[in-house]
Amino acid sequence: MKIIIQKFGGTSLKDENGRELAAEHVKRAVAEGYKVVCVVSAMGRKGDPYATDTLLSLIGATDHQVQSREYDLLLSCGEIISSVVFSNLLKSKEISSTALTGSQAGFRTNDEHTNARITDMQCDRLRSMLETHDTVVVAGFQGESPEGDVTTLGRGGSDTSASALGAALGAEYIDIFTDVEGVMTADPRIVKEAVPLSVVTYNEICNMAYQGAKVIHPRAVEIAMHAKVPLRIRSTYSELPGTLVTSAISKGAGRDVQDHVITGIAHVPGVTQIKVFAKDAQYDLHTKVFKAMAKEQISVDFFNISPKGVVYTVMESMAQHAEHVLNDLGYSPEITRSCAKVSAVGAGMSGVPGVTATIVEALVDENIQILQSADSHTTIWVLVRQDDMVKAVNALHKAFELDKVHSTGLESPDQ
């Protein structure tokens, strides 16, 4: 039994046209001899009748008395509705189908409501259903706690559901259908010259996702990577193969990187930079600062440590709280608000000289001030003022000639 996973997001399922196109993708896969497990999100976005945000508006955004366990009950409704509606559509097209909740499909999680982690996959019932049906439509984003309660998987939960099923079922590949043609070299909303990529590595797409690219959640990529299941990121509205996410870029002998050292440019707006300076002979500043941030559940990023002090970033929404915490410790932090993190990501940059020089030159030529920088084997980050973000992303995209990346397209994951 050859199994594939097809995940359809809310924008793909929001209207009759999108659902029809999604059903055609399923129909083609069945005709090719696959058993298809469809993972579905809630239909649409805020304002659409069955979207998650619309359901949540029934109890008020913040002024409600609902416990986290009950909150998950409400959160899970949109996907359950979507699974039944889509399964019914497939049946109308003479495709044998049935619908399952996340729990029924085998998702077992911890009891961390609204952000649960998958602890086990018990897919015997799902496998049995595939023996008698062409497709099984699974409500994404949800599972069952040890107490038998409904849990939800947090941001990107339906992507995570699809990858977990792909790993548990030994799927041939996982298709993530969205409203774009695949992974782009940059956000096409701010870089007109952005082009789709035919192939990226798991590590590259993970880094791009963590650095602001929203095409897939990094947790889903990590699950697929560990299970060695190929991912494809495709458009519901096209028959093009999209972007293949795999462990290697090229099958050519001795080759393991792309011609371009940089694969894409990502960005995260709404960042605040915080500088805390050490007093003479104060060696425990870093410990005190980071322990205080952790105690207050303030996530820190992009940190540089030196004997003179520490520099790090927090999201804008947490900046004021972080400043108050530091003031209570007796520090007078230097705060720079309205910043953005811009990242150049590429598996080909490791050991290649001149990459940092190209980034610095491109930004200096545009009179963009670099407030902070850091690097790893596959990513170089720079912090700029948010007013310069769009200009910075375009400058780096142009400097690395990413508009010339050749998007060849692939017919199948193992080509």
LUMDO-705133 format. One record per residue (C-alpha): x, y, z. Coordinates in pm, 1 decimal, always signed. Each point is the difference from the previous one (the first is absolute). Layout:
# LUMDO-705133
(rec (X,Y,Z)),
...
***
This chain:
# LUMDO-705133
(rec (+0.0,+0.0,+0.0)),
(rec (+159.3,+324.3,-118.3)),
(rec (-105.8,+289.9,+222.4)),
(rec (+40.5,+373.2,-51.5)),
(rec (-104.2,+288.3,+224.1)),
(rec (-171.4,+308.1,-140.8)),
(rec (-51.3,+295.6,+232.8)),
(rec (-236.8,+282.0,-96.1)),
(rec (+5.6,+328.1,+190.5)),
(rec (-282.7,+234.0,+83.5)),
(rec (+50.5,+224.3,-302.3)),
(rec (-21.6,-304.4,-228.4)),
(rec (-330.2,-110.6,+153.5)),
(rec (-166.5,+335.7,+64.4)),
(rec (-236.9,-11.3,-299.2)),
(rec (-157.7,-245.6,-240.5)),
(rec (+254.1,+70.9,-275.1)),
(rec (+295.3,-74.5,+229.1)),
(rec (-157.9,-318.6,+130.2)),
(rec (-71.8,-118.3,-355.3)),
(rec (+363.3,+55.5,-100.3)),
(rec (+120.2,-178.5,+313.0)),
(rec (-225.1,-294.7,-82.3)),
(rec (+152.0,-18.0,-348.4)),
(rec (+347.2,-40.0,+153.2)),
(rec (-131.8,-288.5,+208.7)),
(rec (-172.9,-155.3,-300.4)),
(rec (+322.2,+8.2,-206.1)),
(rec (+196.7,-166.0,+278.7)),
(rec (-260.4,-277.5,+36.9)),
(rec (+7.4,-55.2,-377.1)),
(rec (+378.4,-44.8,+27.7)),
(rec (-52.2,-286.1,+244.1)),
(rec (+58.9,+173.8,+332.8)),
(rec (-199.3,-21.8,+319.1)),
(rec (-39.9,+361.6,+110.9)),
(rec (-16.9,+132.8,+353.1)),
(rec (-129.4,+357.9,-17.6)),
(rec (+75.2,+229.4,+292.1)),
(rec (-224.6,+305.4,+9.5)),
(rec (+1.5,+331.7,+182.1)),
(rec (-306.3,+200.4,+95.2)),
(rec (-163.7,+161.7,-301.9)),
(rec (+108.1,+358.3,-63.8)),
(rec (+127.2,+278.9,+219.0)),
(rec (-152.6,+241.5,+249.6)),
(rec (-343.0,+108.8,-119.3)),
(rec (-71.0,-323.1,-184.6)),
(rec (-277.2,-184.6,+189.6)),
(rec (+194.6,-311.7,+107.7)),
(rec (+351.2,+144.6,+31.3)),
(rec (+174.3,-47.3,+334.3)),
(rec (+16.7,+373.0,+76.6)),
(rec (-370.2,+33.5,-78.6)),
(rec (-84.1,-281.4,+242.3)),
(rec (+216.7,+160.0,+267.0)),
(rec (-183.2,+330.3,-43.5)),
(rec (-306.6,-173.4,+143.3)),
(rec (+161.4,+12.3,+344.5)),
(rec (+191.0,+326.7,-40.8)),
(rec (+368.0,+40.6,-77.0)),
(rec (+122.7,+42.2,+359.3)),
(rec (-298.6,+63.8,+225.4)),
(rec (-122.0,-357.3,+48.8)),
(rec (-29.1,-254.3,+279.0)),
(rec (+89.6,-304.0,-209.9)),
(rec (+264.2,-234.6,+141.5)),
(rec (+282.9,-117.2,-224.8)),
(rec (-154.6,-347.5,-30.7)),
(rec (-327.7,+151.9,-120.3)),
(rec (+187.1,+248.3,-216.6)),
(rec (+152.4,-292.8,-190.8)),
(rec (-346.0,-149.3,-48.9)),
(rec (-104.7,+318.0,-179.2)),
(rec (+328.3,+34.1,-190.2)),
(rec (-35.1,-351.7,-142.2)),
(rec (-348.9,+49.1,-143.8)),
(rec (+102.3,+171.1,-322.9)),
(rec (+220.7,-288.1,-114.4)),
(rec (-266.0,-258.9,+83.7)),
(rec (-258.0,+189.6,-205.7)),
(rec (+251.1,+27.7,-284.3)),
(rec (+77.5,-373.9,+4.2)),
(rec (-365.2,-99.8,-38.2)),
(rec (-71.2,+260.3,-270.1)),
(rec (+304.9,-98.6,-204.9)),
(rec (-60.5,-372.7,+40.5)),
(rec (-356.8,+50.9,-122.8)),
(rec (+131.6,+187.6,-305.5)),
(rec (+234.7,-288.2,-83.8)),
(rec (-286.2,-250.4,+28.0)),
(rec (-203.6,+212.1,-242.4)),
(rec (+282.9,-54.6,-248.7)),
(rec (-19.8,-378.0,+48.8)),
(rec (+314.5,-11.0,+212.9)),
(rec (-41.5,-235.1,+296.1)),
(rec (+63.7,+215.0,+306.4)),
(rec (-58.1,+29.5,+374.1)),
(rec (+81.7,+264.3,+262.4)),
(rec (+183.5,-32.6,+332.7)),
(rec (+81.0,+239.0,+282.0)),
(rec (+363.2,+31.0,+106.2)),
(rec (-62.5,-230.7,+293.5)),
(rec (-169.5,-261.5,-218.0)),
(rec (+292.7,+18.1,-243.3)),
(rec (+242.3,-89.2,+280.2)),
(rec (+149.9,+325.2,+131.6)),
(rec (+100.0,-34.5,+365.0)),
(rec (+141.4,+309.6,+168.1)),
(rec (+105.8,+139.0,+334.2)),
(rec (-249.6,+210.4,+195.1)),
(rec (+139.5,+343.5,-91.4)),
(rec (-323.1,+147.4,-130.4)),
(rec (+16.8,+239.8,-300.6)),
(rec (+363.0,-99.2,-67.8)),
(rec (+12.5,-376.3,+44.6)),
(rec (+286.6,-222.2,-111.0)),
(rec (-53.9,-333.0,-173.1)),
(rec (+119.7,-286.9,+221.0)),
(rec (-121.2,-300.6,-201.1)),
(rec (-177.5,-91.9,-323.1)),
(rec (-248.0,-288.2,+25.4)),
(rec (-109.1,-36.9,-360.7)),
(rec (-146.4,-352.9,-11.2)),
(rec (-352.6,+130.2,-55.5)),
(rec (+118.8,+235.0,-274.1)),
(rec (+189.6,-279.0,-175.6)),
(rec (-308.8,-217.4,+16.9)),
(rec (-207.6,+278.5,-156.8)),
(rec (+250.2,+27.2,-285.8)),
(rec (-53.6,-367.5,-79.5)),
(rec (-365.0,+71.2,-84.3)),
(rec (+10.9,+365.0,-113.4)),
(rec (+195.1,+193.0,-261.8)),
(rec (+36.9,+298.0,+233.4)),
(rec (-27.9,+83.4,+366.9)),
(rec (-49.0,+366.5,+87.9)),
(rec (+155.3,+85.1,+337.5)),
(rec (-74.1,+311.6,+203.4)),
(rec (+338.1,+167.5,+45.2)),
(rec (+138.4,+196.7,+293.7)),
(rec (-137.2,-230.2,+271.0)),
(rec (+53.2,-309.4,+210.4)),
(rec (-91.2,-164.7,+330.0)),
(rec (+160.9,+44.4,+341.3)),
(rec (+72.7,-285.5,+245.3)),
(rec (-326.5,+95.2,+177.7)),
(rec (-197.4,-39.5,-323.8)),
(rec (-48.3,+374.6,-55.7)),
(rec (+23.3,+173.2,-336.7)),
(rec (+327.9,+188.2,-42.0)),
(rec (+124.6,+232.1,-274.1)),
(rec (+352.7,+18.0,-135.9)),
(rec (+60.1,+374.2,-12.1)),
(rec (+119.7,+214.8,-287.9)),
(rec (+53.2,-201.2,-319.5)),
(rec (-184.3,-293.4,+154.4)),
(rec (-150.5,-133.7,-321.9)),
(rec (+344.2,-2.6,-167.2)),
(rec (+127.3,-190.1,+302.3)),
(rec (-294.2,-244.0,-24.7)),
(rec (+83.5,-70.6,-365.4)),
(rec (+368.1,-65.4,+71.4)),
(rec (-75.9,-219.2,+300.7)),
(rec (-235.7,-214.0,-209.0)),
(rec (+254.2,-17.6,-282.7)),
(rec (+262.0,-127.2,+243.9)),
(rec (-232.5,-241.8,+183.3)),
(rec (-147.4,-150.6,-317.5)),
(rec (+325.0,-17.6,-195.9)),
(rec (-145.6,+222.6,-271.8)),
(rec (+162.6,+31.7,-340.7)),
(rec (-10.4,+377.2,+41.5)),
(rec (-194.3,+285.4,+157.9)),
(rec (-163.6,+275.2,-205.3)),
(rec (-65.9,+328.7,+181.3)),
(rec (-248.8,+196.3,-211.7)),
(rec (-17.0,+376.8,+47.8)),
(rec (-97.2,+307.9,-202.1)),
(rec (+354.9,+51.7,-140.2)),
(rec (+202.4,-195.4,-256.4)),
(rec (+252.3,-122.1,+255.9)),
(rec (+292.1,+139.8,+195.5)),
(rec (+108.3,+334.3,-142.7)),
(rec (+341.9,+164.9,+12.8)),
(rec (-163.4,+278.2,+205.0)),
(rec (-345.4,+121.8,+93.6)),
(rec (-156.3,+86.0,-339.4)),
(rec (-211.3,+267.0,+167.8)),
(rec (+311.2,+212.6,+54.4)),
(rec (+242.2,-133.7,-262.6)),
(rec (-150.1,+11.3,-347.3)),
(rec (+292.0,-198.8,-143.7)),
(rec (-47.3,-294.8,+239.2)),
(rec (-17.4,-336.7,-176.2)),
(rec (-108.3,-348.6,+112.5)),
(rec (+266.9,-253.7,+92.0)),
(rec (-15.3,-349.0,-145.6)),
(rec (+198.8,-166.3,+280.5)),
(rec (+112.9,+98.1,+350.9)),
(rec (+150.5,-200.9,+283.4)),
(rec (-182.2,-73.4,+324.5)),
(rec (+249.9,+219.0,+186.7)),
(rec (-46.6,+290.9,-237.6)),
(rec (-379.2,+1.5,+18.9)),
(rec (+18.2,-40.1,+379.8)),
(rec (+223.2,+303.9,+25.7)),
(rec (-215.0,+200.1,-239.6)),
(rec (-313.0,-91.3,+196.7)),
(rec (+159.0,+92.0,+333.2)),
(rec (+117.3,+329.0,-151.2)),
(rec (-342.6,+110.5,-118.4)),
(rec (-95.7,-193.4,-315.0)),
(rec (-354.0,-121.6,+70.9)),
(rec (-46.7,-264.0,-268.2)),
(rec (+38.6,-292.9,+245.8)),
(rec (+56.5,-39.9,+371.8)),
(rec (+356.3,-107.1,+95.4)),
(rec (-125.3,-268.7,+241.8)),
(rec (-165.2,-175.3,-295.3)),
(rec (+325.1,+11.9,-197.0)),
(rec (+198.4,-143.9,+290.1)),
(rec (-236.9,-297.6,+32.5)),
(rec (+22.9,-74.5,-373.5)),
(rec (+378.6,+41.8,+5.7)),
(rec (+48.9,-248.5,+283.4)),
(rec (-226.0,-251.6,-175.8)),
(rec (+164.1,+70.7,-337.7)),
(rec (-337.5,+56.6,-167.2)),
(rec (+17.7,+243.4,-294.6)),
(rec (-219.6,+310.2,+20.0)),
(rec (-144.9,+194.8,-288.7)),
(rec (-140.8,+349.3,+46.0)),
(rec (-250.3,+67.1,-276.7)),
(rec (-286.7,+225.4,-105.1)),
(rec (-355.7,-128.6,+17.2)),
(rec (-73.4,+218.3,-301.1)),
(rec (+262.9,-153.8,-229.8)),
(rec (+117.4,-337.2,-125.9)),
(rec (+365.7,+106.5,+22.9)),
(rec (+216.9,-219.8,+225.9)),
(rec (+100.4,+286.9,+230.4)),
(rec (+306.3,-22.4,+225.3)),
(rec (+153.2,-330.4,+105.0)),
(rec (+145.0,-2.0,+352.2)),
(rec (+252.6,-277.1,+39.3)),
(rec (+337.7,-86.8,+152.6)),
(rec (+210.1,+66.4,-308.4)),
(rec (-14.2,+260.7,-273.1)),
(rec (+164.6,-192.6,-280.5)),
(rec (+52.1,-364.6,-91.7)),
(rec (+311.2,+75.5,-202.6)),
(rec (+317.9,-173.0,+116.4)),
(rec (+191.3,+209.0,+250.1)),
(rec (-261.9,+274.9,+8.3)),
(rec (-198.7,+97.9,+305.5)),
(rec (-74.0,+371.1,-35.1)),
(rec (-170.5,+232.7,-242.6)),
(rec (+175.9,+232.7,-241.6)),
(rec (-124.3,+287.5,+216.9)),
(rec (+154.2,+21.7,+346.0)),
(rec (-313.9,+177.2,+124.4)),
(rec (-339.1,-166.6,-45.4)),
(rec (-229.9,+269.5,+130.7)),
(rec (-48.8,+314.5,+204.1)),
(rec (-240.3,-3.1,+296.6)),
(rec (-108.7,+272.2,+238.4)),
(rec (-167.6,+53.9,+336.5)),
(rec (-147.4,+345.8,+75.1)),
(rec (-105.2,+135.8,+338.2)),
(rec (+325.0,-62.1,+188.5)),
(rec (+152.3,+202.2,+287.3)),
(rec (+372.3,+2.9,+77.5)),
(rec (+108.7,+12.5,+365.6)),
(rec (+351.2,+81.6,+121.4)),
(rec (+96.0,-55.2,+364.6)),
(rec (+341.6,+122.4,+111.0)),
(rec (+204.6,-163.5,+273.6)),
(rec (+143.0,+193.5,+291.6)),
(rec (+367.5,-32.9,+90.4)),
(rec (+97.5,-354.5,+98.3)),
(rec (-357.4,-122.2,-47.7)),
(rec (+22.9,-348.0,-146.8)),
(rec (-347.5,-130.4,+76.3)),
(rec (-199.4,+254.2,-204.6)),
(rec (-72.5,-244.3,-280.6)),
(rec (-132.6,-263.5,+239.8)),
(rec (-220.5,+248.6,+182.6)),
(rec (-143.1,+150.8,-318.0)),
(rec (-85.3,-325.3,-175.1)),
(rec (-136.3,-165.5,+315.6)),
(rec (-226.5,+301.7,+52.5)),
(rec (-124.6,-16.8,-360.4)),
(rec (-67.7,-373.0,+30.4)),
(rec (-184.9,+42.5,+329.9)),
(rec (-232.4,+253.3,-164.7)),
(rec (-53.7,-221.7,-308.5)),
(rec (+168.9,+256.7,-226.3)),
(rec (+157.9,-171.2,-300.2)),
(rec (+339.7,+144.8,-93.9)),
(rec (+168.4,-22.1,-337.9)),
(rec (+301.5,+118.6,-192.0)),
(rec (+222.2,+44.7,+307.0)),
(rec (+364.9,+106.8,+13.3)),
(rec (+197.1,-37.4,+324.6)),
(rec (+319.2,+186.1,+87.0)),
(rec (+183.5,+106.7,+317.4)),
(rec (-160.0,+344.3,-39.3)),
(rec (-354.2,-131.1,+12.4)),
(rec (-266.8,-173.6,-205.7)),
(rec (-201.0,+96.5,-307.1)),
(rec (-313.7,-189.9,-97.8)),
(rec (-340.6,+40.7,-161.7)),
(rec (-358.2,-63.7,+104.4)),
(rec (-321.8,+33.7,-192.1)),
(rec (-152.2,+347.6,+16.4)),
(rec (-298.4,-126.1,+199.0)),
(rec (+230.4,-102.9,+286.9)),
(rec (+237.8,+297.5,-8.0)),
(rec (-164.8,+211.6,+268.0)),
(rec (-30.2,-295.7,+236.2)),
(rec (+367.7,-86.7,-55.4)),
(rec (+102.6,+358.6,+71.3)),
(rec (-194.3,+2.4,+327.2)),
(rec (+161.2,-328.7,+108.4)),
(rec (+348.2,+138.7,-66.3)),
(rec (-79.5,+323.2,+182.9)),
(rec (-111.6,-202.2,+303.0)),
(rec (+341.0,-172.0,-5.9)),
(rec (+167.8,+340.4,+19.1)),
(rec (+110.6,+22.1,-363.1)),
(rec (-56.6,+286.0,-244.6)),
(rec (-27.3,-179.4,-333.0)),
(rec (+43.2,+172.7,-334.5)),
(rec (-314.9,-73.4,-203.4)),
(rec (-26.9,+24.9,-379.2)),
(rec (-354.9,-56.6,-116.4)),
(rec (-145.9,-56.8,-348.8)),
(rec (+269.6,-231.0,-133.5)),
(rec (-10.2,-295.2,-239.2)),
(rec (+212.4,-311.7,-36.0)),
(rec (+105.2,-77.7,-356.8)),
(rec (+155.7,-340.6,-71.8)),
(rec (+195.2,-142.9,-291.6)),
(rec (-42.8,-379.0,-4.5)),
(rec (+192.4,-252.4,-207.4)),
(rec (+158.8,-342.6,+41.1)),
(rec (+265.4,+106.1,-249.1)),
(rec (+147.8,+280.1,+211.7)),
(rec (+195.5,-218.4,+243.8)),
(rec (+372.3,+55.8,-53.8)),
(rec (-54.0,+239.6,-288.2)),
(rec (+192.0,+327.1,+45.1)),
(rec (-157.5,+334.5,-84.1)),
(rec (-362.4,-64.8,+97.4)),
(rec (+5.9,+237.3,+296.3)),
(rec (+186.9,+258.1,-205.9)),
(rec (-270.7,-13.3,-267.1)),
(rec (-272.6,+51.5,+262.1)),
(rec (+177.5,+293.9,+162.2)),
(rec (+79.1,+164.8,-332.1)),
(rec (-357.5,-38.5,-126.4)),
(rec (-144.6,+161.9,+312.1)),
(rec (+258.9,+276.9,+24.7)),
(rec (-61.1,+89.6,-365.8)),
(rec (-365.6,+57.1,+95.0)),
(rec (+96.6,+205.4,+307.5)),
(rec (-148.4,-265.3,+229.6)),
(rec (+147.7,-12.0,+349.0)),
(rec (+80.6,-347.7,+135.8)),
(rec (-90.7,+1.8,+370.0)),
(rec (+110.4,-356.3,+74.4)),
(rec (+109.3,-315.5,-182.5)),
(rec (+54.0,-370.3,+57.9)),
(rec (+63.2,-309.5,-209.6)),
(rec (-12.7,-378.0,-13.2)),
(rec (+101.5,-256.6,-261.5)),
(rec (-311.2,+65.7,-207.6)),
(rec (-133.7,+341.6,+108.5)),
(rec (+126.1,+355.8,+43.2)),
(rec (-225.6,+236.5,+195.1)),
(rec (+5.1,+378.7,+8.0)),
(rec (-212.0,+233.1,+208.9)),
(rec (-114.5,+319.6,-171.1)),
(rec (-255.6,+269.0,+70.6)),
(rec (-346.3,-105.5,-107.5)),
(rec (-28.9,+298.4,-234.9)),
(rec (+295.1,-152.7,-189.1)),
(rec (-131.2,-358.2,-3.7)),
(rec (-154.7,-7.7,-347.8)),
(rec (+299.0,+177.5,-149.8)),
(rec (+238.3,-241.8,+177.2)),
(rec (-180.0,-314.2,-118.3)),
(rec (-3.6,+128.3,-358.8)),
(rec (+366.4,+102.6,+18.7)),
(rec (+112.7,-345.5,+114.1)),
(rec (-226.3,-176.1,-250.5)),
(rec (+161.9,+206.0,-276.1)),
(rec (+356.8,-34.2,+134.3)),
(rec (-18.9,-380.6,-8.9)),
(rec (-182.4,+0.8,-337.9)),
(rec (-280.4,-213.6,+134.6)),
(rec (-228.3,+108.1,-283.7)),
(rec (+222.9,-217.5,-220.6)),
(rec (-51.4,-318.9,+201.7)),
(rec (-108.9,-265.7,-248.9)),
(rec (-331.2,-151.8,+109.0)),
(rec (-12.0,-319.0,-205.9)),
(rec (-286.3,-180.7,+171.8)),
(rec (-6.4,-371.7,+69.8)),
(rec (-248.2,-262.4,-105.8)),
(rec (+26.6,-207.0,+315.0)),
(rec (+174.1,+7.2,+338.0)),
(rec (+254.2,-264.7,-94.7)),
(rec (+118.8,+156.0,-323.3)),
***
